[in-house]
Amino acid sequence: MPTVLITGTNRGLGLEFVRQYQADGWKVVATARQSSPELEATGVPVHRLDMSDLAAVATFRLDQPLNLFIANAGTYGPRDASNAEEAGEWLDTFAVNTVAPFLLAQAVRPHVQAASGKLIAISTRMGSVADNSSGGFLAYRSSKTALNMAWRTLALASRELVCAVLHPGWVQTRMGGANAPVTPEQSIGGMRRVIDRLTKADSGEFFDYQGQRVPW
Ligand SMILES: NC(=O)c1ccc[n+]([C@@H]2O[C@H](COP(=O)([O-])OP(=O)(O)OC[C@H]3O[C@@H](n4cnc5c(N)ncnc54)[C@H](OP(=O)(O)O)[C@@H]3O)[C@@H](O)[C@H]2O)c1
């Protein structure tokens, strides 16, 4: 039975990843900074992990091989940085969206190596420099751009593994809002297909939930 570790699983896309992999017969290990009735209902083991607690992230350990790690947890952060308080929140956004996913990937890499598995980060098209024609969302965009670079660097340091960043589409979650055109079921179904098909030739690359390359 393959095993997947997923962060940010109490709601949104993380919860849907848990449900679909579980339904597909995978062993799911979930992390969340706080659980939820919906996550509890799945019955999967939940490790409490706040991605802003970098010491806890760096020392996170499992006792089993991992076929797949999905760094899903993410946050918007401030839309602008015009004072020291907002700048501090921008740094906090970097911790959760960029530094913690990289640190956790490093922490679990031996487990993923043991299964010749895959390291996946959930990024966003909003982190694409080439795609940024409307501006705004400073902390979110820049932290995801940095995540993309961190994951490419991880891929180059982990040539025996498959590492990729994915854009889930604009999805109906608390982050995406009710007007988003894509449902969590469609997004996760698509990303699972993309993840399944990824080979070493795709390592270090950026794809959307339909398998299309996203420009950097
Ligand atoms: N929805 C979209 O349209 C869209 C588009 C592009 C990319 N994405 C990306 O997809 C991923 C999932 O987003 P979503 O749409 O599911 O958003 P969401 O509904 O807002 O869920 C975000 C998840 O991240 C968790 N999280 C936030 N900060 C955390 C922290 N410090 N420690 C641990 N967990 C933390 C949240 O937990 P709490 O409940 O504890 O806050 C929640 O489980 C994110 O990386 C996001 O950037 C989403």
The ligand as a Gaussian input file, in Angstrom:
#p B3LYP/6-31G(d) Opt

LIG

0 1
 N       -7.873000      27.687000      -3.879000
 C       -7.200000      28.185000      -4.911000
 O       -7.797000      28.765000      -5.842000
 C       -5.704000      28.034000      -4.986000
 C       -5.069000      28.475000      -6.161000
 C       -3.702000      28.332000      -6.270000
 C       -2.971000      27.739000      -5.248000
 N       -3.600000      27.332000      -4.115000
 C       -2.772000      26.726000      -3.061000
 O       -3.348000      25.507000      -2.631000
 C       -2.971000      25.243000      -1.272000
 C       -4.211000      24.928000      -0.471000
 O       -5.050000      26.069000      -0.513000
 P       -6.631000      26.007000      -0.269000
 O       -7.271000      26.590000      -1.452000
 O       -7.010000      24.682000       0.219000
 O       -6.721000      27.111000       0.887000
 P       -7.497000      27.104000       2.280000
 O       -8.823000      26.534000       2.120000
 O       -7.323000      28.479000       2.794000
 O       -6.623000      26.065000       3.152000
 C       -5.314000      26.410000       3.525000
 C       -4.776000      25.283000       4.369000
 O       -3.435000      25.621000       4.776000
 C       -3.392000      25.525000       6.197000
 N       -2.431000      26.425000       6.799000
 C       -2.316000      27.760000       6.651000
 N       -1.324000      28.209000       7.442000
 C       -0.821000      27.144000       8.112000
 C        0.189000      26.956000       9.071000
 N        0.900000      27.981000       9.566000
 N        0.444000      25.702000       9.525000
 C       -0.271000      24.654000       9.076000
 N       -1.266000      24.763000       8.175000
 C       -1.522000      26.004000       7.699000
 C       -4.797000      25.856000       6.661000
 O       -4.978000      25.447000       8.000000
 P       -5.816000      26.363000       9.074000
 O       -7.256000      25.971000       8.933000
 O       -5.208000      25.971000      10.384000
 O       -5.589000      27.798000       8.705000
 C       -5.588000      25.062000       5.635000
 O       -5.604000      23.700000       5.954000
 C       -2.231000      26.491000      -0.785000
 O       -0.845000      26.268000      -0.832000
 C       -2.629000      27.549000      -1.800000
 O       -1.666000      28.567000      -1.934000
 C       -4.954000      27.457000      -3.953000

